């Protein structure tokens, strides 16, 4: 599968024991991509790494 989409990063204030200015970020992936990789509610571990200017996500 090869597909490209423009996605947005969500920024939210962190809660709990995070610092006063703590932030959390999230990117929502298309379910089609997630299913293609075989990621589901029972098997959802992934590996994310940064390589220069790219973020790479792989299923474990």
C-alpha positions in Angstrom: 0.0 0.0 0.0 1.2 3.5 -0.8 -0.9 6.4 0.1 -0.2 10.0 1.3 -2.4 12.3 3.3 -1.9 15.7 5.0 -2.6 15.2 8.7 -2.7 17.7 11.6 -1.0 17.4 15.0 -3.3 18.0 18.0 -1.8 19.9 20.9 -3.4 19.5 24.4 -2.5 20.6 27.9 -1.2 17.6 29.9 -2.9 16.7 33.2 -1.9 14.8 36.2 1.7 15.3 37.4 2.8 17.1 34.3 4.4 20.5 34.7 2.5 23.8 34.5 3.2 24.2 30.8 3.1 20.5 29.9 1.8 19.6 26.5 0.7 16.3 24.8 0.6 15.8 21.1 -1.4 13.3 19.0 -1.7 12.4 15.3 -4.8 10.5 14.2 -4.0 7.9 11.6 -6.5 6.7 9.0 -8.1 3.4 10.2 -7.4 1.9 6.7 -3.6 2.3 7.4 -3.9 0.9 10.9 -5.8 -2.1 9.7 -3.4 -2.6 6.8 -0.6 -2.9 9.4 -2.5 -5.5 11.4 -2.9 -3.2 14.4 -6.0 -3.8 16.5 -7.3 -3.4 20.0 -5.6 -6.6 21.3 -2.3 -6.1 19.3 -1.6 -2.4 19.3 2.1 -2.1 20.1 4.1 0.0 17.6 7.6 1.3 17.3 8.0 5.0 16.4 11.3 6.6 15.5 12.6 9.9 14.1 15.0 9.8 11.2 16.1 13.3 10.3 12.9 15.0 9.2 10.7 11.9 9.1 8.7 10.0 11.8 8.5 6.3 11.1 5.8 4.1 12.7 6.1 0.3 12.5 4.1 -2.5 14.0 5.9 -4.7 16.5 
